[in-house]
């Protein structure tokens, strides 16, 4: 994975951990609005975690793929900066 991709995956994992902590810390709070927000956040986290793992695996797989002739040519060209 590229450095940017690795950072993105790490940031998303930190975000998920922070959201889980927020759910735990607000567990003692009562009221319908707190409960609704916690439920929505828990559902979103449950949906996002498997997709994050899948995306990370896809990125790893893409990184291992050989370069196509077009990509090799693009890498050889000295592009102006």
BELRA-V215215 format. One record per residue. N is the residue number from 1. NEAR is the number of other ideal C-beta (glycine too) atoms within 8 Angstrom. Layout:
n & near
N & NEAR
N & NEAR
//
This chain:
n & near
1 & 9
2 & 6
3 & 6
4 & 6
5 & 9
6 & 9
7 & 8
8 & 8
9 & 13
10 & 8
11 & 8
12 & 10
13 & 9
14 & 8
15 & 8
16 & 12
17 & 8
18 & 8
19 & 11
20 & 9
21 & 8
22 & 9
23 & 12
24 & 7
25 & 6
26 & 10
27 & 7
28 & 4
29 & 6
30 & 5
31 & 6
32 & 5
33 & 6
34 & 10
35 & 9
36 & 8
37 & 9
38 & 11
39 & 8
40 & 8
41 & 11
42 & 9
43 & 8
44 & 9
45 & 12
46 & 7
47 & 8
48 & 10
49 & 9
50 & 7
51 & 8
52 & 12
53 & 8
54 & 8
55 & 9
56 & 10
57 & 8
58 & 8
59 & 11
60 & 9
61 & 8
62 & 7
63 & 8
64 & 5
65 & 6
66 & 3
67 & 7
68 & 6
69 & 6
70 & 6
71 & 8
72 & 9
73 & 8
74 & 7
75 & 7
76 & 5
77 & 6
78 & 3
79 & 4
80 & 3
81 & 2
//
